[in-house]
Each structure stands twice: as structure tokens, then as C-alpha cells.
Amino acid sequence: MERNLEEKGKLDLLEEVRYSSNLGNIHFIRQKEPKGLGHAVWCARNFIGDEPFAVLLGDDIVRNDTPCLKQLIEQYEETLSSVIGVQRVPEEETHRYGVIEPLNNRGRLYEVKSLVEKPPQGTAPSNLAIIGRYVLTPEIFRFLDKQKIGAGGEIQLTDAIAELNQIQRVFAYEFEGSRHDVGEKFGFITTTIEFALQDEELRPKLLEFLQDVLKREEVE
């Protein structure tokens, strides 16, 4: 691809491609069966080794001047404990998430008393939902090794973190930033539009298109 862009003289695009590819080395670990997030993380155990590591779920996008993961890393460096990213969600949506029960807090940092994955409607211990960003200690693999089946018939990362919390402190950080859920259709569409509107080249054309759509809808 890079050679093709260079041969065609598309140097601006070539620079963009090279920028992303030079950010770091990328290694792929294949999850051979869809057994859940906990299983997916467990599949990477040999690559991770005996070090703290971060988990980022691709269907959650967070926009902030200080990246969400950097915020969590800063809290890890202060606590030397696992830190999970949380955000408040409407009570009626808590059944869609892993949810924490906070023990106490210092500003945005909460010590976790317990965690539950996708609690039945009306039973969530709080409205602090786990949102796709984690910094975890390697001890988590002691519990992921059990391959314990949880909610939805899957191996849940939240369940393993709850067990980890019995031997090590686990913290939750209510991160700063706007979160976009691209894991469902409407969220994917609205996120795409919002990001496109931030692009100076796309914004005028997109606004014109949206205005035309609204006019057509009004006529109909």
C-alpha cells in the first residue's frame, strides 16, 4: 500500500499511513472461539507475561484532551493496583453493563467493594458502569485460568476482576471525557457524524447533506 501511494505521488496520504504504523509494534493473538471478553484476555496471557497491562475495547471511544487510558495509568501509578474505567449511566441502562459497588472514594477514584456483570433490571448496586478501559495486574490470570462461565454463558472479565478484588485492592476511576458507543447501530452512526463534523474538509459538505435530509423529511 505504501509503495502504491508513493508511486502515485499521494504523499499526504502516505504520511498519514506511516504515522499510524510507526506508533508501535502490533501483534495479533487470535481468540479461536467466541467465549467472552475474559477468555479473549486470557488468550493473550503468554504474550503479556508477568506485567501490568491495559485492555481497550474497540466499541467504546472516549474523547478528551487527556486520553482515557492515560488517566487510568496515572491512577495505577498512584495506587499500584488494578484500575477500571467507569462512567455514570441512566439507571434503566445498568443491566447492559458491568457495574461496581463503590466502597469509598477520593474525588473520581473509587475503591471497589464488589462488581457484577449485567445485573438484572433494578438490582444494580450503583449506576457506575464499567466502560471498556482497564489497567490490570497480571494476577488476574489466576482467576481467568479457571475459565468460569458467567453472564450470557461467557467467561466474563468482570467476574475475574471481582475475584481479584478479594486478594488485591481494585479501584475504579470515573474518567473525564465524552464516550461514544459504536457497538450498536445508532451509536455508530452518531459517532461517525460527530467525528466527521470535526474535520474541516468534511464539515461543510456534511452539514449541507444533513440540511438536505431534514428538508426532505419535512416535505414527506
ROSE-4610 file (N, C-alpha, C; in Angstrom, 1 decimal, always signed):
// ROSE-4610
residu = [M/M/M/E/E/E/R/R/R/N/N/N/L/L/L/E/E/E/E/E/E/K/K/K/G/G/G/K/K/K/L/L/L/D/D/D/L/L/L/L/L/L/E/E/E/E/E/E/V/V/V/R/R/R/Y/Y/Y/S/S/S/S/S/S/N/N/N/L/L/L/G/G/G/N/N/N/I/I/I/H/H/H/F/F/F/I/I/I/R/R/R/Q/Q/Q/K/K/K/E/E/E/P/P/P/K/K/K/G/G/G/L/L/L/G/G/G/H/H/H/A/A/A/V/V/V/W/W/W/C/C/C/A/A/A/R/R/R/N/N/N/F/F/F/I/I/I/G/G/G/D/D/D/E/E/E/P/P/P/F/F/F/A/A/A/V/V/V/L/L/L/L/L/L/G/G/G/D/D/D/D/D/D/I/I/I/V/V/V/R/R/R/N/N/N/D/D/D/T/T/T/P/P/P/C/C/C/L/L/L/K/K/K/Q/Q/Q/L/L/L/I/I/I/E/E/E/Q/Q/Q/Y/Y/Y/E/E/E/E/E/E/T/T/T/L/L/L/S/S/S/S/S/S/V/V/V/I/I/I/G/G/G/V/V/V/Q/Q/Q/R/R/R/V/V/V/P/P/P/E/E/E/E/E/E/E/E/E/T/T/T/H/H/H/R/R/R/Y/Y/Y/G/G/G/V/V/V/I/I/I/E/E/E/P/P/P/L/L/L/N/N/N/N/N/N/R/R/R/G/G/G/R/R/R/L/L/L/Y/Y/Y/E/E/E/V/V/V/K/K/K/S/S/S/L/L/L/V/V/V/E/E/E/K/K/K/P/P/P/P/P/P/Q/Q/Q/G/G/G/T/T/T/A/A/A/P/P/P/S/S/S/N/N/N/L/L/L/A/A/A/I/I/I/I/I/I/G/G/G/R/R/R/Y/Y/Y/V/V/V/L/L/L/T/T/T/P/P/P/E/E/E/I/I/I/F/F/F/R/R/R/F/F/F/L/L/L/D/D/D/K/K/K/Q/Q/Q/K/K/K/I/I/I/G/G/G/A/A/A/G/G/G/G/G/G/E/E/E/I/I/I/Q/Q/Q/L/L/L/T/T/T/D/D/D/A/A/A/I/I/I/A/A/A/E/E/E/L/L/L/N/N/N/Q/Q/Q/I/I/I/Q/Q/Q/R/R/R/V/V/V/F/F/F/A/A/A/Y/Y/Y/E/E/E/F/F/F/E/E/E/G/G/G/S/S/S/R/R/R/H/H/H/D/D/D/V/V/V/G/G/G/E/E/E/K/K/K/F/F/F/G/G/G/F/F/F/I/I/I/T/T/T/T/T/T/T/T/T/I/I/I/E/E/E/F/F/F/A/A/A/L/L/L/Q/Q/Q/D/D/D/E/E/E/E/E/E/L/L/L/R/R/R/P/P/P/K/K/K/L/L/L/L/L/L/E/E/E/F/F/F/L/L/L/Q/Q/Q/D/D/D/V/V/V/L/L/L/K/K/K/R/R/R/E/E/E/E/E/E/V/V/V/E/E/E]
num = [1/1/1/2/2/2/3/3/3/4/4/4/5/5/5/6/6/6/7/7/7/8/8/8/9/9/9/10/10/10/11/11/11/12/12/12/13/13/13/14/14/14/15/15/15/16/16/16/17/17/17/18/18/18/19/19/19/20/20/20/21/21/21/22/22/22/23/23/23/24/24/24/25/25/25/26/26/26/27/27/27/28/28/28/29/29/29/30/30/30/31/31/31/32/32/32/33/33/33/34/34/34/35/35/35/36/36/36/37/37/37/38/38/38/39/39/39/40/40/40/41/41/41/42/42/42/43/43/43/44/44/44/45/45/45/46/46/46/47/47/47/48/48/48/49/49/49/50/50/50/51/51/51/52/52/52/53/53/53/54/54/54/55/55/55/56/56/56/57/57/57/58/58/58/59/59/59/60/60/60/61/61/61/62/62/62/63/63/63/64/64/64/65/65/65/66/66/66/67/67/67/68/68/68/69/69/69/70/70/70/71/71/71/72/72/72/73/73/73/74/74/74/75/75/75/76/76/76/77/77/77/78/78/78/79/79/79/80/80/80/81/81/81/82/82/82/83/83/83/84/84/84/85/85/85/86/86/86/87/87/87/88/88/88/89/89/89/90/90/90/91/91/91/92/92/92/93/93/93/94/94/94/95/95/95/96/96/96/97/97/97/98/98/98/99/99/99/100/100/100/101/101/101/102/102/102/103/103/103/104/104/104/105/105/105/106/106/106/107/107/107/108/108/108/109/109/109/110/110/110/111/111/111/112/112/112/113/113/113/114/114/114/115/115/115/116/116/116/117/117/117/118/118/118/119/119/119/120/120/120/121/121/121/122/122/122/123/123/123/124/124/124/125/125/125/126/126/126/127/127/127/128/128/128/129/129/129/130/130/130/131/131/131/132/132/132/133/133/133/134/134/134/135/135/135/136/136/136/137/137/137/138/138/138/139/139/139/140/140/140/141/141/141/142/142/142/143/143/143/144/144/144/145/145/145/146/146/146/147/147/147/148/148/148/149/149/149/150/150/150/151/151/151/152/152/152/153/153/153/154/154/154/155/155/155/156/156/156/157/157/157/158/158/158/159/159/159/160/160/160/161/161/161/162/162/162/163/163/163/164/164/164/165/165/165/166/166/166/167/167/167/168/168/168/169/169/169/170/170/170/171/171/171/172/172/172/173/173/173/174/174/174/175/175/175/176/176/176/177/177/177/178/178/178/179/179/179/180/180/180/181/181/181/182/182/182/183/183/183/184/184/184/185/185/185/186/186/186/187/187/187/188/188/188/189/189/189/190/190/190/191/191/191/192/192/192/193/193/193/194/194/194/195/195/195/196/196/196/197/197/197/198/198/198/199/199/199/200/200/200/201/201/201/202/202/202/203/203/203/204/204/204/205/205/205/206/206/206/207/207/207/208/208/208/209/209/209/210/210/210/211/211/211/212/212/212/213/213/213/214/214/214/215/215/215/216/216/216/217/217/217/218/218/218/219/219/219/220/220/220]
x = [+0.8/+0.0/+0.9/+1.9/+2.8/+3.5/+4.0/+4.6/+3.7/+2.4/+1.4/+1.2/+1.0/+0.8/+2.0/+3.2/+4.4/+4.5/+4.2/+4.3/+3.3/+2.2/+1.1/+1.3/+2.3/+2.6/+1.7/+0.9/+0.0/+0.7/+1.6/+2.5/+1.8/+0.7/+0.0/-0.7/-1.3/-1.9/-0.8/+0.3/+1.5/+1.9/+2.0/+2.5/+1.5/+0.2/-0.8/-0.7/-0.5/-0.4/+0.9/+2.0/+3.2/+3.2/+2.4/+2.3/+1.7/+0.6/-0.1/+0.7/+1.4/+2.2/+3.4/+3.9/+5.1/+4.8/+3.5/+3.2/+3.7/+3.8/+4.2/+4.1/+4.7/+4.6/+3.3/+2.6/+1.3/+1.5/+1.0/+1.0/-0.5/-0.8/-2.2/-2.2/-3.2/-3.5/-4.9/-5.1/-6.4/-7.2/-8.4/-9.3/-10.1/-9.9/-10.4/-11.9/-12.4/-13.8/-14.4/-15.6/-16.2/-16.7/-15.8/-16.2/-16.3/-16.2/-16.4/-15.1/-15.3/-14.1/-13.0/-13.5/-12.5/-11.6/-12.2/-11.5/-10.5/-11.0/-10.2/-8.9/-9.0/-7.9/-7.0/-7.6/-6.8/-6.0/-6.5/-5.8/-4.4/-4.3/-3.1/-2.1/-2.4/-1.6/-0.1/+0.2/+1.6/+2.4/+1.7/+2.3/+2.5/+1.5/+1.5/+2.6/+2.7/+3.6/+3.3/+4.3/+4.1/+4.2/+3.4/+3.4/+2.0/+1.8/+0.5/+0.3/-1.0/-1.3/-2.6/-2.9/-4.1/-5.0/-6.3/-7.3/-8.2/-8.3/-9.1/-10.1/-11.4/-12.4/-12.7/-12.7/-12.8/-14.2/-15.2/-16.6/-16.9/-15.9/-16.0/-15.0/-15.4/-14.4/-14.6/-13.5/-13.6/-12.8/-13.4/-12.7/-12.4/-11.2/-10.8/-9.3/-9.0/-7.6/-6.6/-6.9/-6.1/-6.8/-6.2/-6.8/-7.2/-8.3/-8.9/-7.9/-7.1/-6.2/-5.1/-4.6/-3.6/-4.1/-5.4/-5.9/-5.9/-6.2/-6.1/-4.7/-3.8/-2.4/-1.9/-2.3/-1.9/-2.4/-3.6/-4.2/-3.5/-3.1/-2.4/-1.0/-0.4/+1.0/+0.9/-0.3/-0.5/-0.9/-1.7/-2.3/-1.5/-0.8/-0.2/-1.2/-2.4/-3.5/-4.2/-5.0/-5.8/-6.8/-7.0/-7.9/-8.8/-10.1/-11.1/-11.8/-12.0/-12.7/-14.2/-14.8/-16.3/-16.9/-18.1/-18.9/-20.3/-21.0/-22.4/-23.3/-24.2/-25.2/-26.6/-27.6/-29.0/-29.3/-30.1/-30.4/-31.0/-31.9/-32.6/-31.6/-30.4/-29.4/-28.3/-28.4/-27.3/-27.3/-28.4/-28.4/-27.6/-27.1/-26.3/-24.8/-24.4/-23.0/-22.6/-21.2/-20.7/-20.8/-21.1/-21.4/-20.6/-20.1/-19.3/-20.2/-19.9/-20.4/-19.3/-19.3/-18.1/-18.1/-16.9/-16.7/-16.5/-15.6/-15.4/-14.8/-14.6/-14.0/-13.2/-12.2/-11.4/-11.5/-12.4/-12.7/-13.3/-12.6/-13.1/-12.6/-11.8/-11.2/-12.0/-12.5/-13.4/-12.6/-12.6/-12.2/-13.5/-13.2/-14.3/-14.7/-15.9/-16.4/-16.7/-17.5/-17.9/-18.2/-18.3/-18.6/-19.6/-20.5/-21.5/-21.6/-21.7/-21.8/-23.3/-23.7/-25.1/-26.1/-26.3/-27.2/-28.7/-29.6/-31.0/-31.5/-32.4/-33.0/-33.5/-33.0/-33.4/-32.6/-31.5/-30.7/-29.3/-28.9/-27.6/-27.2/-25.9/-25.5/-25.2/-25.1/-24.9/-25.1/-24.9/-25.0/-23.6/-22.6/-21.2/-20.9/-21.0/-20.8/-19.4/-18.9/-17.6/-17.6/-16.7/-16.7/-15.4/-15.2/-14.2/-12.7/-12.3/-10.9/-10.5/-9.3/-8.9/-7.3/-6.8/-5.4/-5.3/-4.8/-4.9/-3.6/-3.5/-2.3/-2.3/-1.1/-1.1/-1.8/-2.0/-2.7/-4.1/-4.6/-5.9/-6.0/-4.8/-4.8/-5.0/-4.8/-5.1/-6.6/-7.4/-8.8/-9.4/-8.8/-9.2/-8.8/-7.8/-7.4/-8.5/-9.4/-10.5/-11.5/-11.5/-12.5/-13.9/-14.2/-15.5/-16.6/-17.7/-18.8/-19.7/-19.9/-20.7/-21.9/-22.3/-23.5/-23.4/-24.6/-24.6/-23.9/-23.6/-22.9/-21.4/-20.8/-19.5/-18.5/-17.3/-16.2/-16.1/-16.5/-16.6/-15.4/-14.8/-13.7/-14.1/-15.3/-15.8/-15.8/-16.2/-16.2/-14.8/-13.8/-12.4/-11.9/-12.3/-11.9/-12.5/-13.7/-14.4/-13.6/-13.1/-12.3/-11.0/-10.4/-9.1/-9.3/-10.4/-10.7/-10.7/-10.8/-10.7/-9.3/-8.3/-6.9/-6.1/-6.6/-5.9/-6.9/-6.6/-7.5/-7.7/-8.9/-9.2/-9.9/-9.5/-10.1/-10.8/-11.8/-12.5/-12.3/-12.1/-11.8/-12.9/-13.6/-14.7/-14.0/-13.6/-12.7/-13.4/-12.6/-13.2/-13.2/-14.2/-14.3/-15.7/-16.0/-17.2/-17.0/-17.9/-17.8/-18.8/-18.4/-19.2/-19.3/-20.5/-20.7/-20.9/-19.9/-20.1/-20.4/-20.8/-21.1/-22.6/-23.3/-24.7/-24.9/-25.9/-26.1/-26.2/-27.1/-27.3/-26.1/-25.4/-24.2/-23.1/-23.0/-22.0/-22.3/-23.6/-23.9/-23.7/-24.1/-24.0/-22.5/-21.7/-20.3/-19.6/-19.9/-19.3/-19.6/-20.9/-21.3/-20.5/-20.5/-19.8/-18.3/-17.7/-16.2/-16.0/-16.9/-16.8/-17.0/-17.8/-18.1/-16.9/-15.9/-14.7/-13.6/-13.9/-12.9/-13.2/-12.3/-12.5/-12.9/-12.4/-12.7/-14.1/-14.5/-15.8/-17.0/-16.7/-17.8/-18.8/-18.3/-19.3/-20.1/-19.5/-20.3/-21.3/-20.9/-21.8/-22.9/-22.7/-23.7/-24.8/-24.3/-25.2/-26.0/-25.4/-26.1/-27.2/-26.8/-27.8/-29.0/-28.7/-29.8/-30.7/-30.1/-31.0/-31.8/-31.3/-32.0/-33.2/-32.9/-34.0/-35.1/-34.7/-35.7/-36.6/-36.0/-36.7/-37.7/-37.2/-38.0/-39.2/-39.0/-40.1/-41.2/-40.7/-41.7/-42.5/-41.9/-42.6/-43.5]
y = [-1.2/+0.0/+1.3/+1.3/+2.5/+2.7/+1.6/+1.8/+2.3/+1.8/+2.3/+3.8/+4.3/+5.7/+6.5/+6.0/+6.7/+6.8/+5.7/+5.8/+6.7/+6.9/+7.8/+9.2/+9.4/+10.8/+11.3/+10.4/+10.8/+10.8/+11.8/+11.9/+12.3/+13.0/+13.4/+12.1/+11.3/+10.0/+9.1/+9.1/+8.2/+8.6/+9.9/+10.4/+9.9/+10.0/+9.6/+8.1/+7.3/+5.8/+5.5/+6.1/+5.9/+6.3/+7.4/+7.9/+6.9/+6.3/+5.3/+4.0/+3.6/+2.4/+2.5/+3.7/+4.0/+4.2/+4.2/+4.4/+3.3/+2.1/+1.0/-0.3/-1.4/-2.7/-3.3/-4.0/-4.6/-6.1/-6.8/-8.3/-8.8/-9.8/-10.3/-11.7/-11.8/-13.0/-13.4/-14.6/-15.0/-15.7/-15.2/-16.0/-16.9/-18.2/-19.2/-19.5/-19.2/-19.4/-18.1/-17.7/-16.6/-16.9/-17.0/-17.4/-16.2/-15.0/-13.9/-13.1/-11.9/-11.0/-11.5/-12.2/-12.8/-13.8/-14.6/-15.6/-14.9/-13.8/-13.1/-12.6/-12.0/-11.5/-12.7/-13.8/-15.0/-15.5/-15.4/-15.9/-15.2/-14.0/-13.2/-13.3/-14.3/-14.4/-14.6/-15.4/-15.7/-14.5/-13.7/-12.5/-11.5/-11.3/-10.3/-10.7/-11.9/-12.3/-11.8/-11.5/-11.1/-9.6/-8.9/-7.4/-6.9/-5.7/-5.0/-4.7/-4.6/-4.4/-3.7/-3.1/-2.4/-3.2/-3.0/-3.6/-2.4/-2.3/-1.3/-2.0/-1.7/-2.3/-1.4/-1.9/-1.0/-0.4/-1.0/-0.4/+0.8/+1.1/+2.3/+3.3/+4.5/+5.6/+6.7/+7.2/+8.3/+9.5/+10.6/+11.9/+12.8/+13.1/+14.0/+14.5/+15.7/+16.2/+15.2/+14.7/+13.6/+12.3/+11.4/+10.2/+9.4/+8.7/+7.9/+6.9/+6.2/+5.3/+5.9/+7.1/+7.8/+8.2/+8.6/+8.9/+7.6/+6.5/+5.2/+4.9/+5.0/+4.7/+5.6/+6.9/+7.8/+7.3/+6.8/+6.3/+5.0/+4.1/+2.9/+3.2/+4.2/+4.6/+5.1/+5.7/+6.2/+5.1/+4.1/+3.1/+1.7/+1.5/+0.2/-0.9/-0.6/-1.6/-1.5/-2.6/-2.6/-1.4/-0.8/+0.3/+0.1/+0.3/+0.1/+1.4/+1.7/+3.0/+2.8/+3.8/+3.8/+5.1/+5.1/+6.3/+6.1/+7.1/+7.0/+6.9/+5.9/+5.7/+5.8/+6.0/+6.0/+4.7/+4.7/+3.6/+2.5/+2.9/+1.9/+1.2/+1.7/+1.0/+0.2/+0.1/-0.6/-2.0/-2.6/-4.1/-4.4/-3.4/-3.7/-3.7/-3.4/-3.2/-4.1/-4.1/-4.5/-3.3/-3.4/-2.3/-2.5/-1.4/-1.6/-1.1/-1.7/-1.2/-0.5/+0.8/+1.6/+1.4/+1.3/+1.3/+2.7/+3.4/+4.8/+5.5/+6.8/+7.5/+8.7/+9.0/+10.2/+10.9/+11.9/+12.5/+11.5/+11.4/+10.5/+9.0/+8.8/+7.5/+6.8/+5.6/+4.8/+3.5/+3.1/+1.8/+0.9/-0.3/-1.1/-2.1/-2.2/-3.2/-4.5/-4.4/-5.6/-5.1/-6.1/-5.9/-6.9/-6.6/-7.5/-7.3/-8.3/-8.2/-8.3/-7.3/-7.2/-7.6/-6.8/-7.1/-7.0/-7.9/-7.8/-6.4/-5.9/-4.6/-4.3/-3.2/-2.7/-3.3/-4.1/-4.7/-4.2/-3.2/-2.8/-2.0/-2.3/-1.6/-0.1/+0.3/+1.8/+2.0/+3.2/+3.5/+3.8/+3.3/+3.4/+2.2/+2.4/+1.3/+1.2/+0.0/-0.3/+0.0/+0.9/+1.3/+1.0/-0.2/-0.6/-0.1/+0.3/+0.6/+0.0/-0.7/-1.3/-1.3/-1.1/-1.4/-2.5/-3.6/-4.8/-5.3/-5.9/-6.6/-8.0/-8.6/-10.0/-11.1/-10.8/-11.7/-12.1/-11.3/-11.5/-12.9/-13.4/-14.6/-15.8/-15.7/-16.7/-17.1/-16.1/-16.3/-16.6/-16.0/-16.3/-17.7/-18.3/-19.6/-20.6/-20.2/-21.1/-21.3/-20.4/-20.5/-20.6/-19.8/-19.8/-19.1/-19.8/-19.3/-18.4/-17.2/-16.2/-15.8/-14.5/-14.0/-14.2/-14.6/-14.8/-16.1/-17.0/-18.2/-18.0/-16.8/-16.5/-16.4/-16.4/-16.1/-14.6/-14.1/-12.6/-12.1/-11.0/-10.4/-9.8/-9.2/-8.6/-9.6/-10.9/-11.9/-12.2/-12.2/-12.4/-11.2/-10.0/-8.8/-8.9/-9.3/-9.4/-10.4/-11.5/-12.4/-11.8/-11.1/-10.5/-9.5/-8.9/-7.9/-8.5/-9.8/-10.5/-10.6/-10.5/-10.7/-9.4/-8.5/-7.2/-6.1/-4.9/-3.8/-3.6/-3.3/-2.9/-1.5/-0.6/+0.7/+1.0/+1.9/+2.4/+3.9/+4.3/+5.8/+6.3/+7.3/+8.0/+8.9/+8.4/+9.2/+10.4/+11.4/+12.6/+12.4/+12.9/+12.8/+12.3/+12.5/+12.1/+10.7/+9.8/+8.4/+8.1/+7.4/+7.1/+5.6/+5.0/+3.6/+3.2/+2.6/+2.3/+0.8/+0.2/-1.2/-1.5/-0.5/-0.6/+0.4/+0.1/+0.8/+2.3/+2.8/+4.2/+4.9/+4.3/+4.9/+5.0/+4.0/+4.0/+5.2/+5.3/+6.4/+7.8/+8.0/+9.3/+9.7/+8.6/+8.9/+9.2/+8.5/+8.9/+10.3/+10.7/+12.1/+13.1/+12.8/+13.8/+13.9/+12.9/+12.9/+13.6/+13.3/+13.9/+15.4/+15.9/+17.3/+18.1/+17.3/+17.9/+18.1/+17.5/+17.5/+18.8/+19.7/+20.9/+20.7/+19.6/+19.3/+18.7/+17.9/+17.2/+18.0/+18.9/+19.5/+20.3/+21.2/+21.9/+21.0/+20.0/+19.0/+18.2/+17.8/+17.0/+17.9/+19.1/+20.0/+20.2/+20.4/+20.6/+19.4/+18.2/+17.0/+16.8/+17.0/+16.9/+17.8/+19.0/+20.0/+19.5/+19.0/+18.5/+17.3/+16.5/+15.3/+15.8/+16.8/+17.4/+18.0/+18.7/+19.3/+18.2/+17.2/+16.1/+15.4/+15.2/+14.6/+15.5/+16.8/+17.7/+17.7/+17.6/+17.6/+16.3/+15.2/+13.9/+13.9]
z = [+0.0/+0.0/+0.0/+0.8/+0.9/-0.4/-1.0/-2.3/-3.3/-3.3/-4.3/-4.1/-2.9/-2.6/-3.1/-2.8/-3.2/-4.7/-5.4/-6.9/-7.5/-6.8/-7.4/-6.9/-6.1/-5.6/-4.6/-3.9/-2.9/-1.5/-1.4/-0.3/+1.0/+0.9/+2.2/+2.8/+1.9/+2.4/+2.9/+2.2/+2.6/+4.0/+4.3/+5.6/+6.7/+6.4/+7.4/+7.7/+6.7/+6.8/+7.7/+7.3/+8.0/+9.5/+9.7/+11.1/+12.0/+11.6/+12.4/+12.5/+11.5/+11.5/+12.4/+12.6/+13.4/+14.9/+15.2/+16.7/+17.6/+17.0/+17.9/+17.1/+17.7/+17.0/+17.4/+16.4/+16.7/+16.5/+17.5/+17.5/+17.6/+16.9/+16.9/+17.7/+18.6/+19.3/+18.9/+18.3/+17.8/+18.9/+19.2/+20.0/+19.1/+19.3/+18.3/+18.5/+19.7/+19.9/+20.6/+20.3/+21.0/+22.4/+23.3/+24.7/+25.6/+25.1/+26.0/+26.2/+26.8/+27.0/+27.9/+29.0/+29.9/+29.1/+28.3/+27.5/+26.5/+25.9/+24.9/+25.6/+26.8/+27.6/+27.9/+28.4/+28.8/+27.6/+26.4/+25.2/+25.0/+25.6/+25.4/+26.6/+27.5/+28.7/+28.5/+27.5/+27.3/+26.7/+25.9/+25.4/+26.5/+27.4/+28.4/+29.5/+29.9/+30.9/+32.3/+33.0/+34.4/+34.6/+33.8/+33.9/+33.9/+34.5/+34.4/+32.9/+32.5/+31.1/+31.0/+29.8/+29.6/+28.6/+28.8/+27.9/+27.4/+26.1/+25.5/+24.6/+24.8/+23.9/+22.8/+21.6/+20.4/+20.2/+20.8/+20.6/+21.5/+22.4/+23.2/+22.8/+22.4/+22.0/+23.0/+23.6/+24.5/+24.0/+24.0/+23.5/+24.7/+24.9/+25.9/+25.6/+26.1/+25.9/+26.5/+27.7/+28.3/+28.0/+27.2/+26.8/+28.1/+27.9/+29.0/+29.6/+28.7/+29.2/+30.0/+29.5/+30.3/+31.7/+31.8/+33.1/+34.0/+33.5/+34.3/+34.6/+33.7/+34.0/+35.2/+35.1/+36.2/+37.6/+37.6/+38.8/+39.2/+38.3/+38.6/+39.2/+38.6/+39.2/+40.6/+41.0/+42.3/+43.3/+42.8/+43.7/+43.6/+42.5/+42.2/+42.2/+41.8/+41.8/+40.5/+40.3/+39.0/+39.1/+37.9/+37.8/+36.6/+36.8/+35.7/+35.5/+34.2/+33.8/+34.0/+34.7/+34.8/+34.5/+34.2/+33.9/+34.3/+34.8/+35.2/+34.0/+34.1/+33.1/+33.7/+32.9/+33.4/+34.1/+35.2/+36.0/+35.1/+34.1/+33.3/+32.3/+32.2/+31.3/+32.0/+33.4/+34.1/+33.8/+33.3/+33.0/+31.8/+31.1/+29.9/+30.2/+31.4/+31.7/+32.9/+33.1/+34.4/+35.2/+36.5/+37.4/+38.7/+39.3/+40.5/+41.7/+42.9/+44.1/+44.8/+44.9/+45.5/+47.0/+47.5/+49.0/+49.5/+48.9/+49.3/+48.1/+48.2/+47.0/+47.5/+46.6/+46.8/+45.4/+45.4/+44.1/+43.1/+41.9/+40.9/+41.1/+42.1/+42.3/+43.4/+43.0/+43.9/+44.3/+45.6/+45.9/+45.7/+45.1/+44.7/+45.8/+46.2/+47.2/+46.4/+45.3/+44.6/+43.1/+42.3/+40.9/+40.4/+39.5/+39.0/+37.5/+36.7/+35.3/+34.9/+34.2/+33.6/+34.7/+35.8/+36.8/+36.3/+36.7/+36.3/+36.6/+35.8/+35.9/+37.3/+37.9/+39.2/+40.3/+40.0/+41.1/+41.2/+40.3/+40.2/+41.5/+42.0/+43.2/+43.1/+41.9/+41.6/+40.1/+39.7/+38.3/+37.7/+38.3/+37.8/+37.0/+35.7/+34.8/+34.2/+34.0/+33.5/+32.0/+31.6/+30.2/+29.4/+29.1/+28.1/+28.2/+29.4/+29.6/+31.0/+31.0/+32.2/+32.2/+33.4/+33.6/+34.7/+34.4/+35.3/+35.7/+36.9/+37.3/+36.8/+36.6/+36.0/+36.8/+38.1/+39.0/+38.5/+37.6/+37.1/+36.4/+35.9/+35.1/+36.1/+37.3/+38.3/+38.3/+38.0/+38.0/+36.6/+35.6/+34.2/+33.9/+34.5/+34.2/+34.6/+35.5/+35.9/+34.8/+33.8/+32.7/+33.2/+34.2/+34.9/+34.0/+33.8/+32.9/+33.7/+33.1/+33.8/+33.0/+33.1/+32.4/+30.9/+30.3/+28.9/+28.4/+29.4/+29.1/+28.6/+29.0/+28.6/+29.8/+29.5/+30.5/+30.6/+31.7/+31.9/+32.6/+32.1/+32.7/+34.0/+34.1/+35.3/+36.5/+36.2/+37.3/+37.8/+36.9/+37.3/+38.1/+37.7/+38.5/+39.9/+40.0/+41.3/+42.2/+41.6/+42.4/+42.8/+41.8/+42.1/+43.3/+43.3/+44.4/+45.8/+45.9/+47.1/+47.7/+46.8/+47.3/+47.0/+46.2/+45.9/+45.8/+46.2/+46.0/+44.5/+44.2/+42.8/+42.9/+42.0/+42.0/+40.7/+40.8/+39.6/+39.5/+38.3/+38.1/+37.1/+37.6/+36.8/+35.8/+34.7/+33.8/+33.2/+32.8/+32.1/+30.6/+30.0/+28.5/+28.1/+26.8/+26.2/+25.6/+25.9/+25.5/+24.4/+23.3/+22.2/+22.1/+22.0/+21.9/+20.5/+19.8/+18.4/+18.3/+19.4/+19.4/+19.0/+18.8/+18.3/+17.2/+16.4/+15.1/+15.3/+16.2/+16.3/+16.8/+17.8/+18.3/+17.2/+16.4/+15.3/+14.3/+14.0/+13.1/+13.7/+14.9/+15.5/+15.8/+16.1/+16.4/+15.1/+14.0/+12.7/+12.3/+12.5/+12.1/+13.0/+14.3/+15.2/+14.9/+14.6/+14.3/+12.9/+11.9/+10.6/+10.7/+11.6/+11.8/+12.3/+12.9/+13.4/+12.3/+11.2/+10.1/+9.2/+9.1/+8.3/+6.9/+6.3/+4.9/+4.7/+5.7/+5.6/+6.1/+7.1/+7.8/+6.9/+5.9/+5.1/+4.3/+3.7/+2.8/+3.6/+4.8/+5.7/+6.2/+6.6/+7.1/+5.9/+4.7/+3.6/+3.4/+3.4/+3.2/+4.3/+5.6/+6.7/+6.6/+6.1/+5.9/+4.8/+3.7/+2.7/+3.1/+4.0/+4.5/+5.3/+6.2/+7.0/+6.2/+5.1/+4.3/+3.6/+3.1/+2.5/+3.5/+4.7/+5.8/+6.1/+6.1/+6.4/+5.3/+4.1/+3.0/+3.0/+3.3/+3.4/+4.6]
